[in-house]
Amino acid sequence: MEERRSILALKNITKGLYDISGKTINKNVIVLKSVNFDIRPGEVHVFLGENGAGKSTLMKILCGAVPADSGSIYYNGAEVSINNPHIAHELGVGLVAQEFSLFPNLTVAQNIFLGREPVKGRWGTIDQVKLAKDAAEQLARLKIEIDITSYVRDLTVAQQQMVEIAKALSLNPKVLILDEPTSALADDQVEQLFDVIRTLTQKGVSIIYITHKLNEVLEIGDRVTVLRDGQTVGTEEVAQISDMDNIVQMMVGQKLENLFQRSSIPPGEMAIEVKSLQRKGVLEDINLHVHCGEIVGLAGIVGAGRTELARAIFGADPYDAGEIRVFGKAMKASSPIQSITHGIGFLPEDRARQGIVPLCSVMENINHVVMLQLAWKGWIGKRRRRDVAAKYVQDLSIVVSSLQQDVRYLSGGNQQKVVLAKWLSARSKMFIFDEPTRGIDVGVKAAIYALMDELTRRGAAILMISSELPEIIGMSDRIYVMREGKIVAEMKRGAIHGEEILRYAMGGHDIGS
């Protein structure tokens, strides 16, 4: 087959350490080293790499936000200089960033065409009728129904993601960069987005697709390029990939099967027991238990009630009936304070909004739960707080510039470690992990799995919610499958199969059938 000519190619791109303005401040610290990357017309080129591999820097160079120290960029075979975002837009390069750039107090239509509103009349007033019509057309391209007069602040995260994509498509890009576009989408919304991507590529639009989800490579990609430590490791045709082991090995230097570290530990005392838990319309007759030394998985599709169950156990949400016993003691009042007192730690799915305090330092976040324990005669010394934080930063290998660094500037994996450190400092022995590796690259996933295994070897118990089948099968000693607020199956390690989990989760059969 004749190879298609690249619409855009980056050759031998090199970049040293740079400041917030993009100016290189230290060429001896290499961020990118002789990176080569190209995109063909109408293809989806998946871009993989761990956090810190250099993906974001390369995309910033491509979008004109950061200049390269050396190397060349070619557009349709001719060398070009992308010195600023305006030139990138003129060339047809669009970006949908992981962090939204929407204005919450403006409507959907206003956000899509912000700064490019249609005007009418002598005085150039905004043509509200045409604005509404054009915005509706952009949303129709995505085959979604969102009221264009709604304020963005009132939309779900998934809806905001779609508005961000509609905004980018309104510029009619020839090359569209999608950075983690499915991180906030449910399964049906992901398939909807994939349909949009397929439609765009059929029209000749090229997609650079950045993701941490390896299954998406085979689902939507034509080619995949892996970046590691600022260098191009290799590019593969997706059609030639029989499994993902080689891709994972390219990313982190180890095989997929070696990521899941699970020791064989005999179960200890009962850590938590849930009996006949009920919440009208949400949870129905939930019975489960977790022993010390166990990792018990909660599997199910979106909307099955897994997060609602976790929040009810932790006391973040109320329940109508039932009993929760922790280390043999009944929790008489359901509240986070009671759960913390009983030794339960909760790592929520949305760590950015529920797990960390973004504007506070690493030290303050780690000490958040344990403040009262650190107090002496009503006074909490800075040295005591620093010592506790420093211990867990070292123990968990959290990468920080200092203990005073705002936690919002850490990578997703390091933020997750800070949340875990918070509960370890509180001496929790029963942990609830809700999607523990969502948005985390493969290398850090391995570190999180190792930490979970270490916790259970020390006698802790873990209840883990995960939407990733390899993860929940690889790490769980037992699995409960949920559907529509009920537990429909229980499986033990050695007898866990992905196909069976999906059949139970999607209504193929129920427990006891």
PERALIN-V514231 format. One record per pair of residues at least 6 apart in sequence whose C-alpha atoms are under 8 Angstrom apart, sorted by the first residue. I is the first residue (numbers start at 0). J is the second residue. D is the distance in Angstrom with one decimal. If there is no record, write none. Layout:
I|J|D, I|J|D
This chain:
3|39|6.4, 3|40|7.6, 4|39|6.2, 4|40|7.7, 4|75|7.9, 5|37|6.2, 5|38|5.4, 5|39|4.2, 5|40|6.6, 5|74|8.0, 5|75|6.6, 5|76|7.5, 6|37|7.7, 6|38|6.1, 6|39|5.3, 6|40|5.8, 6|73|7.9, 6|74|5.6, 6|75|4.7, 6|76|7.2, 7|37|5.6, 7|38|5.5, 7|39|7.0, 7|72|7.3, 7|73|5.6, 7|74|4.7, 7|75|6.2, 7|76|7.7, 8|35|7.6, 8|36|5.8, 8|37|4.0, 8|38|6.4, 8|72|5.7, 8|73|5.1, 8|74|6.7, 9|34|7.4, 9|35|5.4, 9|36|5.1, 9|37|6.0, 9|70|7.5, 9|71|5.9, 9|72|4.6, 9|73|6.5, 10|33|7.1, 10|34|6.3, 10|35|4.6, 10|36|6.7, 10|70|5.7, 10|71|5.3, 10|72|6.4, 11|32|7.2, 11|33|3.7, 11|34|4.9, 11|35|5.5, 11|69|7.3, 11|70|4.7, 11|71|6.7, 12|31|6.8, 12|32|6.4, 12|33|4.8, 12|34|4.8, 12|35|6.7, 12|67|6.5, 12|68|7.5, 12|69|5.8, 12|70|4.3, 12|71|6.6, 13|29|7.7, 13|30|7.5, 13|31|4.8, 13|32|4.6, 13|33|5.2, 13|34|6.7, 13|67|6.1, 13|68|5.7, 13|69|5.3, 13|70|6.3, 14|23|7.4, 14|26|7.2, 14|29|6.3, 14|30|5.5, 14|31|4.9, 14|32|6.7, 14|67|5.4, 14|68|5.1, 14|69|7.1, 15|23|5.8, 15|24|7.3, 15|25|5.8, 15|26|4.3, 15|27|6.6, 15|28|5.5, 15|29|4.5, 15|30|5.2, 15|31|6.8, 15|68|7.2, 16|23|5.6, 16|24|5.8, 16|25|5.1, 16|26|6.2, 16|27|7.8, 16|28|5.5, 16|29|6.2, 16|30|6.0, 17|23|4.0, 17|24|5.1, 17|25|6.9, 18|24|6.6, 20|65|7.7, 21|64|7.3, 21|65|4.8, 21|66|6.7, 22|65|7.6, 22|66|7.6, 23|68|7.6, 29|229|7.2, 30|52|7.9, 30|53|6.1, 30|56|7.8, 30|228|7.5, 30|229|5.3, 31|53|6.1, 31|56|7.8, 31|57|7.6, 31|228|7.7, 31|229|4.2, 31|230|6.1, 32|229|5.7, 32|230|5.4, 33|70|7.4, 33|230|6.7, 33|231|7.8, 34|229|7.5, 34|230|5.6, 34|231|5.4, 35|231|6.5, 36|224|7.6, 36|231|8.0, 38|44|6.5, 38|205|6.9, 38|206|7.9, 38|207|7.4, 39|205|6.6, 40|200|7.8, 40|203|5.6, 40|204|6.3, 40|205|5.2, 41|199|7.6, 41|200|4.2, 41|201|6.3, 41|202|7.0, 41|203|4.1, 41|204|4.9, 41|205|4.5, 41|206|7.4, 42|200|6.0, 42|203|7.8, 42|204|7.4, 42|205|5.1, 42|206|6.2, 42|220|7.8, 42|221|6.1, 42|222|7.9, 43|200|7.4, 43|205|6.2, 43|206|4.7, 43|207|6.0, 43|208|6.6, 43|219|7.0, 43|220|5.1, 43|221|5.3, 43|222|6.8, 44|205|7.9, 44|206|6.2, 44|207|5.0, 44|208|6.0, 44|220|5.9, 44|221|5.9, 44|222|4.9, 44|223|5.6, 44|224|7.4, 45|207|5.9, 45|208|4.6, 45|209|5.9, 45|210|7.4, 45|216|6.5, 45|220|5.8, 45|221|7.6, 45|222|6.2, 45|223|4.5, 45|224|6.3, 46|54|7.6, 46|207|6.8, 46|208|5.8, 46|209|4.8, 46|210|6.9, 46|223|5.9, 46|224|5.2, 46|225|6.2, 46|226|7.7, 47|54|7.7, 47|209|6.3, 47|210|6.4, 47|211|7.0, 47|223|7.2, 47|224|6.2, 47|225|4.8, 47|226|6.3, 47|250|7.5, 48|54|6.8, 48|211|7.9, 48|225|5.6, 48|226|4.9, 48|227|5.9, 48|250|5.9, 48|440|7.3, 49|226|7.8, 49|227|6.9, 49|250|6.9, 49|251|7.8, 49|440|4.9, 49|441|6.5, 49|442|6.5, 49|443|7.9, 50|410|6.9, 50|439|7.7, 50|440|6.1, 51|228|7.2, 51|229|7.9, 52|226|5.9, 52|227|4.9, 52|228|4.7, 52|229|5.1, 52|230|7.8, 53|226|7.1, 53|227|7.6, 53|228|7.0, 53|229|5.0, 53|230|8.0, 54|226|7.1, 56|65|7.4, 59|65|5.4, 60|66|5.6, 60|67|6.3, 60|81|7.7, 61|81|7.1, 61|87|7.4, 62|81|7.3, 62|83|7.3, 62|84|5.5, 62|87|5.4, 62|88|8.0, 62|92|6.7, 62|93|7.6, 62|94|7.6, 63|81|5.1, 63|82|5.2, 63|83|4.1, 63|84|4.5, 63|85|7.7, 63|86|7.2, 63|87|6.1, 64|82|7.6, 64|83|5.8, 64|84|5.9, 65|82|7.9, 65|83|7.9, 66|81|7.9, 66|82|6.6, 71|78|6.9, 71|79|7.7, 72|78|5.7, 72|79|5.8, 72|80|6.9, 72|81|7.9, 73|79|5.7, 81|87|6.1, 87|93|7.6, 88|172|7.7, 90|173|7.8, 91|170|7.9, 91|171|7.2, 91|172|4.4, 91|173|4.8, 91|174|6.0, 92|172|5.7, 92|173|6.2, 92|174|4.8, 92|175|5.9, 92|176|7.6, 93|167|6.1, 93|168|8.0, 93|170|7.6, 93|172|5.6, 93|173|7.8, 93|174|6.2, 93|175|4.7, 93|176|6.0, 94|167|6.6, 94|175|5.8, 94|176|4.6, 94|177|6.3, 94|178|7.8, 95|163|6.5, 95|164|6.2, 95|167|6.5, 95|175|7.6, 95|176|6.0, 95|177|5.1, 95|178|6.1, 95|180|7.7, 96|176|7.9, 96|177|6.6, 96|178|5.2, 96|179|7.7, 97|177|8.0, 97|178|5.3, 97|179|5.8, 97|180|6.8, 99|159|7.8, 99|160|7.4, 99|163|6.8, 100|163|7.6, 101|110|6.3, 101|151|7.4, 101|159|7.9, 101|163|7.1, 102|110|6.6, 102|151|6.9, 102|152|8.0, 103|150|6.4, 103|151|4.6, 103|152|4.4, 103|153|8.0, 104|150|6.0, 104|151|6.5, 104|152|6.3, 105|150|5.5, 105|151|6.3, 106|147|6.6, 106|148|5.4, 106|149|5.3, 106|150|4.1, 106|151|5.8, 107|134|7.8, 107|146|7.5, 107|147|4.8, 107|148|6.1, 107|149|5.9, 107|150|6.1, 107|151|5.9, 107|162|6.9, 108|130|6.6, 108|131|6.1, 108|134|5.2, 108|135|7.8, 108|147|5.2, 108|148|6.6, 109|116|7.7, 109|130|7.8, 110|162|7.9, 110|166|7.2, 111|134|6.7, 111|162|6.9, 111|163|7.4, 111|165|6.6, 111|166|4.3, 111|167|7.9, 111|169|7.2, 112|130|7.7, 112|134|7.6, 112|166|6.8, 112|169|7.6, 116|125|6.3, 116|126|7.6, 116|130|6.6, 117|125|5.8, 117|126|5.5, 117|127|7.9, 117|129|6.7, 117|130|6.2, 118|124|5.2, 118|125|4.3, 118|126|4.8, 119|125|6.3, 119|126|5.6, 131|147|6.9, 134|147|6.8, 135|147|6.7, 137|165|5.7, 137|166|7.9, 137|168|7.4, 137|169|6.5, 138|144|7.2, 138|145|7.5, 138|162|7.6, 138|165|6.1, 140|195|7.4, 141|161|7.6, 141|165|7.3, 141|191|7.7, 141|192|7.3, 141|195|5.9, 142|191|7.7, 145|158|7.6, 151|159|6.8, 156|183|6.3, 156|184|8.0, 157|183|5.5, 157|184|5.3, 157|185|7.8, 157|188|8.0, 160|180|7.3, 160|183|7.5, 167|175|7.9, 172|204|7.1, 173|203|7.5, 173|204|4.9, 173|205|6.1, 174|204|5.9, 174|205|4.7, 174|206|5.8, 174|207|7.3, 175|204|7.3, 175|205|6.2, 175|206|4.9, 175|207|6.2, 176|206|5.9, 176|207|4.7, 176|208|6.1, 176|209|7.7, 177|206|7.2, 177|207|6.2, 177|208|5.0, 177|209|6.1, 178|208|6.3, 178|209|4.8, 178|210|6.7, 179|208|7.5, 179|209|5.5, 179|210|4.8, 179|211|7.2, 180|209|7.9, 180|210|7.6, 181|189|6.0, 182|437|7.8, 182|438|6.7, 185|301|6.5, 186|301|7.4, 193|219|6.8, 196|206|7.7, 199|205|7.8, 200|206|7.4, 211|438|6.4, 211|439|6.7, 211|440|5.5, 211|441|7.3, 213|243|7.4, 216|223|7.2, 216|237|7.3, 217|237|6.4, 220|237|6.3, 221|236|6.2, 221|237|5.3, 221|238|7.1, 222|234|7.0, 222|235|5.7, 222|236|4.5, 222|237|5.0, 223|234|5.6, 223|235|5.4, 223|236|6.5, 223|237|6.5, 224|231|7.4, 224|232|7.6, 224|233|5.8, 224|234|4.2, 224|235|6.5, 225|231|6.1, 225|232|5.5, 225|233|5.7, 225|234|6.5, 225|246|7.6, 225|249|6.8, 225|250|6.3, 226|232|5.6, 226|233|7.6, 226|250|7.0, 227|249|7.8, 227|250|6.0, 227|251|7.6, 232|249|6.5, 232|250|7.9, 233|249|7.7, 243|255|7.5, 244|254|5.4, 244|255|5.3, 244|256|7.8, 245|254|7.1, 247|253|6.8, 247|254|6.1, 247|255|6.0, 247|441|7.5, 248|254|5.1, 248|255|7.3, 250|441|7.6, 250|442|7.7, 251|441|7.2, 251|442|5.7, 258|444|7.7, 258|445|5.0, 258|448|7.5, 259|445|6.7, 259|448|6.2, 259|449|7.7, 259|470|7.5, 259|473|5.6, 259|474|6.2, 260|445|7.7, 260|448|6.1, 260|449|5.7, 260|452|6.5, 260|474|7.3, 261|448|8.0, 261|449|7.8, 261|452|5.6, 261|473|7.7, 261|474|6.1, 262|452|6.6, 262|456|7.5, 264|292|6.1, 264|293|7.5, 264|455|7.9, 264|456|6.9, 265|292|6.8, 266|290|5.7, 266|291|5.8, 266|292|5.2, 266|293|6.1, 267|290|5.7, 267|291|4.8, 267|292|6.1, 267|458|7.5, 268|290|5.6, 268|291|5.6, 268|326|7.5, 269|288|7.3, 269|289|6.2, 269|290|4.3, 269|291|6.3, 269|325|7.8, 269|326|5.9, 269|327|7.1, 270|288|7.6, 270|289|5.7, 270|290|4.9, 270|291|5.6, 270|325|5.6, 270|326|4.7, 270|327|7.5, 270|429|6.6, 270|460|6.4, 271|288|5.6, 271|289|5.4, 271|290|6.9, 271|323|7.2, 271|324|5.6, 271|325|4.5, 271|326|6.0, 271|327|7.6, 271|429|7.6, 272|286|7.6, 272|287|6.0, 272|288|4.3, 272|289|6.7, 272|323|5.8, 272|324|5.1, 272|325|6.6, 273|285|6.9, 273|286|5.2, 273|287|5.2, 273|288|6.1, 273|321|7.6, 273|322|5.9, 273|323|4.7, 273|324|6.5, 274|284|7.6, 274|285|6.4, 274|286|4.7, 274|287|6.9, 274|321|5.6, 274|322|5.1, 274|323|6.4, 275|283|7.7, 275|284|4.3, 275|285|5.0, 275|286|5.5, 275|320|7.2, 275|321|4.7, 275|322|6.8, 276|282|7.1, 276|283|6.7, 276|284|5.1, 276|285|4.8, 276|286|6.8, 276|318|7.2, 276|319|7.7, 276|320|5.6, 276|321|4.0, 276|322|6.3, 276|323|8.0, 277|283|4.9, 277|284|5.4, 277|285|6.8, 277|318|6.0, 277|319|5.5, 277|320|5.0, 277|321|6.1, 278|317|7.7, 278|318|4.8, 278|319|5.0, 278|320|7.0, 279|319|7.0, 280|484|7.9, 281|304|6.5, 281|307|7.4, 281|483|7.7, 281|484|5.4, 282|304|6.8, 282|307|7.8, 282|308|7.1, 282|483|7.9, 282|484|4.4, 282|485|6.2, 283|484|5.7, 283|485|5.4, 284|321|7.9, 284|485|6.9, 285|485|6.4, 285|486|6.4, 286|486|7.7, 287|479|8.0, 289|295|6.5, 289|460|6.6, 289|461|7.3, 289|462|7.1, 290|460|6.0, 291|429|7.9, 291|455|6.9, 291|458|5.3, 291|459|5.1, 291|460|4.4, 291|461|7.9, 292|454|7.9, 292|455|4.3, 292|456|6.0, 292|457|7.4, 292|458|5.0, 292|459|5.6, 292|460|5.4, 292|461|8.0, 293|455|6.2, 293|459|7.6, 293|460|5.3, 293|461|6.2, 293|475|7.7, 293|476|6.2, 294|455|7.4, 294|460|6.3, 294|461|4.7, 294|462|5.9, 294|463|6.8, 294|474|6.9, 294|475|5.1, 294|476|5.5, 294|477|7.0, 295|461|6.2, 295|462|4.9, 295|463|6.0, 295|475|5.3, 295|476|5.8, 295|477|4.9, 295|478|5.6, 295|479|7.5, 296|462|6.0, 296|463|4.7, 296|464|5.8, 296|465|7.2, 296|471|6.0, 296|475|5.4, 296|476|7.7, 296|477|6.2, 296|478|4.5, 296|479|6.1, 297|305|6.6, 297|462|7.3, 297|463|6.0, 297|464|4.7, 297|465|6.7, 297|471|7.9, 297|478|5.8, 297|479|5.1, 297|480|5.9, 297|481|7.0, 298|305|7.6, 298|464|6.4, 298|465|6.2, 298|466|6.6, 298|471|7.4, 298|478|6.9, 298|479|6.2, 298|480|4.7, 298|481|6.1, 298|500|7.4, 298|504|7.5, 299|305|7.3, 299|466|7.0, 299|480|5.6, 299|481|5.1, 299|482|6.2, 299|500|7.8, 299|501|7.6, 299|504|5.0, 299|505|7.9, 300|466|7.1, 300|481|8.0, 300|482|7.3, 300|504|6.2, 300|505|7.3, 302|482|7.9, 302|483|6.9, 303|481|5.7, 303|482|4.5, 303|483|4.6, 303|484|5.5, 303|485|7.7, 303|504|8.0, 304|481|7.0, 304|482|7.2, 304|483|6.4, 304|484|4.7, 304|485|7.7, 305|464|6.8, 305|481|6.9, 305|484|7.6, 306|348|7.9, 306|433|6.9, 306|464|7.5, 307|316|7.6, 309|431|6.9, 309|433|7.7, 310|316|5.5, 311|317|5.9, 311|318|6.4, 311|333|7.8, 312|323|7.2, 312|333|7.8, 313|333|7.4, 313|334|6.8, 313|335|5.7, 313|338|5.7, 313|343|7.2, 313|344|8.0, 313|345|7.0, 314|333|4.6, 314|334|3.9, 314|335|4.8, 314|337|7.7, 314|338|6.7, 315|333|7.8, 315|334|6.0, 315|335|5.8, 316|334|7.9, 317|333|6.9, 322|329|7.2, 322|330|7.7, 323|329|5.9, 323|330|5.9, 324|330|5.9, 325|341|6.6, 326|341|8.0, 330|337|7.1, 330|338|7.8, 338|344|7.7, 339|427|7.4, 342|425|7.9, 342|426|6.8, 342|427|4.3, 342|428|5.5, 342|429|6.1, 343|427|5.4, 343|428|6.4, 343|429|4.7, 343|430|5.7, 343|431|7.5, 344|422|5.4, 344|427|5.6, 344|428|7.6, 344|429|6.2, 344|430|4.8, 344|431|6.2, 345|422|7.7, 345|430|5.9, 345|431|4.8, 345|432|6.3, 345|433|7.9, 346|354|6.4, 346|418|6.6, 346|419|7.0, 346|430|7.6, 346|431|6.1, 346|432|5.0, 346|433|6.0, 346|435|7.3, 347|353|6.4, 347|354|6.0, 347|431|7.9, 347|432|6.6, 347|433|5.1, 347|434|7.5, 348|432|7.8, 348|433|4.8, 348|434|5.3, 348|435|7.1, 348|437|7.8, 350|414|7.8, 350|415|7.2, 350|418|7.8, 351|357|7.0, 351|407|7.9, 354|418|6.0, 355|364|6.4, 355|406|7.5, 355|414|7.5, 355|417|7.9, 355|418|6.5, 356|364|6.5, 356|406|7.4, 356|407|7.9, 357|405|6.7, 357|406|5.5, 357|407|4.6, 358|405|5.9, 358|406|7.0, 358|407|6.6, 359|405|5.4, 359|406|6.4, 360|402|6.7, 360|403|5.0, 360|404|5.2, 360|405|4.1, 360|406|5.4, 361|388|7.6, 361|402|5.3, 361|403|6.1, 361|404|6.0, 361|405|6.0, 361|406|5.1, 361|417|7.1, 362|384|7.0, 362|385|6.5, 362|388|5.2, 362|389|7.8, 362|402|5.2, 362|403|6.3, 363|384|7.9, 364|406|7.6, 364|417|7.1, 364|418|7.6, 364|421|6.7, 365|387|8.0, 365|388|5.9, 365|417|6.1, 365|418|7.0, 365|420|5.8, 365|421|4.2, 365|422|8.0, 365|424|7.3, 366|384|6.5, 366|387|7.5, 366|388|6.9, 366|421|6.2, 366|424|7.3, 367|421|6.7, 368|421|6.5, 368|422|7.3, 368|424|7.9, 368|425|6.3, 369|421|7.6, 369|424|6.5, 369|425|5.3, 370|379|7.4, 373|379|6.0, 373|380|7.9, 373|383|6.9, 373|384|7.3, 374|380|7.4, 385|402|7.6, 387|424|7.3, 388|402|7.3, 389|402|7.3, 391|397|7.9, 391|420|5.8, 391|424|7.8, 392|398|7.6, 392|417|7.8, 392|420|7.7, 395|416|6.7, 395|420|7.6, 395|450|7.8, 397|413|5.6, 397|416|6.5, 397|417|7.4, 398|409|7.8, 398|413|6.5, 399|409|7.1, 406|414|6.7, 407|414|7.7, 411|438|6.7, 411|439|5.8, 412|436|7.6, 412|439|5.5, 412|440|7.6, 412|443|5.9, 412|444|7.7, 415|435|7.5, 416|447|7.8, 428|458|7.5, 428|459|4.7, 428|460|6.3, 429|459|5.8, 429|460|4.8, 429|461|5.9, 429|462|7.9, 430|459|7.5, 430|460|6.2, 430|461|4.8, 430|462|6.3, 431|461|5.8, 431|462|4.8, 431|463|5.9, 431|464|7.9, 432|461|7.1, 432|462|6.2, 432|463|4.6, 432|464|6.1, 433|463|6.0, 433|464|4.7, 433|465|6.7, 434|463|7.3, 434|464|5.4, 434|465|4.8, 434|466|7.0, 435|447|7.8, 435|463|7.7, 435|464|7.7, 435|465|7.4, 436|444|5.9, 436|447|7.4, 448|474|7.6, 451|461|7.9, 454|460|7.7, 455|461|7.4, 463|471|7.9, 464|471|7.8, 465|471|6.0, 468|497|6.4, 471|478|7.8, 472|492|7.8, 472|495|6.6, 472|496|7.6, 472|497|7.5, 475|492|6.8, 476|491|6.1, 476|492|4.9, 477|489|7.1, 477|490|5.6, 477|491|4.4, 477|492|5.6, 478|489|5.6, 478|490|5.1, 478|491|6.4, 478|492|8.0, 478|495|7.9, 479|486|6.5, 479|487|7.6, 479|488|5.7, 479|489|4.5, 479|490|6.6, 480|486|5.7, 480|487|5.7, 480|488|5.1, 480|489|6.3, 480|500|6.7, 480|503|6.8, 480|504|6.2, 481|487|5.7, 481|488|7.3, 481|503|7.9, 481|504|6.2, 482|503|7.6, 482|504|5.4, 482|505|7.2, 482|506|7.5, 487|503|6.6, 487|504|7.7, 487|509|5.1, 487|510|4.9, 488|503|6.8, 488|509|6.5, 488|510|4.7, 489|510|7.5, 502|508|6.6, 503|509|6.1
